[in-house]
Amino acid sequence: MVDLLVAHYGRLSTAPATGTASRTALEALLRKPFPPGPSDPGEVLEQLQRDVFSHTIFPNHPRHYGWIPGPGNFVGALADLLASGFNVCPTLWLEASGPTEVELVTVDWLCGLCGLAEGSGGLFVSGGTVANLTALAVARRIMLSDEVARAVVYCSDQTHTSNTKNLRILGFKADRIRKVPTDDRYRMDMAALAGAVEADRVAGKNPFCVIANAGTTNTAAVDPLEAIASFCDGAGMWMHVDAAYGGAAMLSERARTLLKGLERAHSITIDPHKWLFQPYDIGCVLVRDARWLAEAFREVPEYLQDVHTAVDPKGEVNLGDYGIQLSRSFRALKLWMSLKVFGLDAFRAAIDRGISNAERAEDLLRATDCFEVVTPAQLGIVTFRLHRPGADDETLNQLNRALIGALVADG
Ligand SMILES: Cc1ncc(COP(=O)(O)O)c(C=O)c1O
């Protein structure tokens, strides 16, 4: 298996970036009944290589620029192997004190990166969706004691859909979620936010939380975080920042100024499997006060009463108290290990390079007359489309769809 991976990484840059097949073709290859007895592991591996891994887009391919990256790294991949091999479960201090300490340290590194002060904390989860869910569940607990009647949440019309899904899960009906309009650069319009909050107050509602974006999925737009923080302070509201993608830009000297105000958030989502170069899956939720996590999630079942520890973030923490999952994998290991092996400066350089790549792509696109830049380079994202003078939108949409189909098909 290690040989297979080494060969894969070795030829990745010259191999196609994409591979796909129809459901019918894959059903024919893979639909089999439960295997009643053992098979040769070598043959299983061969089939995996031939029929499964050949039908995937490789997000860590050097020519893959399709969407928010999943750039992975080899040390992180081996760390995942170790985490599974040692079968580590950092749920209880008793069960995994060393791994728990590694997670606490790595979370503190991210708190520091985001500018959160002493006393902050967090947890590694499966990704941005669950990090946002965890943060919003904490906000509901701390701000509302879980009573959602009359409560209203504000986000922009560019906010990732995981947040609306999560709010639904948490008991907020659609009429309790306000989608605030954005300006010409897709940033939350502050006057519209203030107007919506005021109108809700007058109508007897309870505005309690703003979800701000630090790097939207569509265009990497960053909401005016400083202004939102001051607004939330003044209005007594919770500020959650979805920095799932953009948070990593705190490592970049030139991009960091865009994120000013992130450090004033009550909670933050940042995803190492997006722009901190980790293999799927690893997201992270951070909160200004680590004790809030236990306040929102802690339950002490009878069978664990003897291993339960006091809720002191400085003490011997049971991470199972900090989030939705009880049994959980040692996700922190891949980030901790690759940060130690490569060093933070390597991550900083890679992020700066991503930003430069987006800027260079924009220059190249502007130098041709067949592409139109839709939004300029920001963080690592530039959006564009194939353009034909005089063509209407419907024709252009068809052209662009055909272009994407052709790109995927030829790898
Ligand atoms: C800004 C933002 N938030 C949240 C998510 C959801 O993250 P995940 O897919 O890891 O659940 C994404 C995914 O692209 C995202 O871009």
The ligand as an ORCA input file, in Angstrom:
! r2SCAN-3c Opt
* xyz 0 1
  C     -16.681     28.738      3.598
  C     -17.063     27.294      3.774
  N     -17.682     26.897      4.896
  C     -18.037     25.618      5.084
  C     -17.791     24.648      4.137
  C     -18.186     23.224      4.394
  O     -17.030     22.486      4.681
  P     -16.985     20.889      4.616
  O     -17.189     20.537      3.184
  O     -15.611     20.574      5.112
  O     -18.051     20.353      5.502
  C     -17.158     25.010      2.934
  C     -16.905     24.010      1.877
  O     -16.395     24.302      0.822
  C     -16.768     26.363      2.758
  O     -16.142     26.758      1.629
*
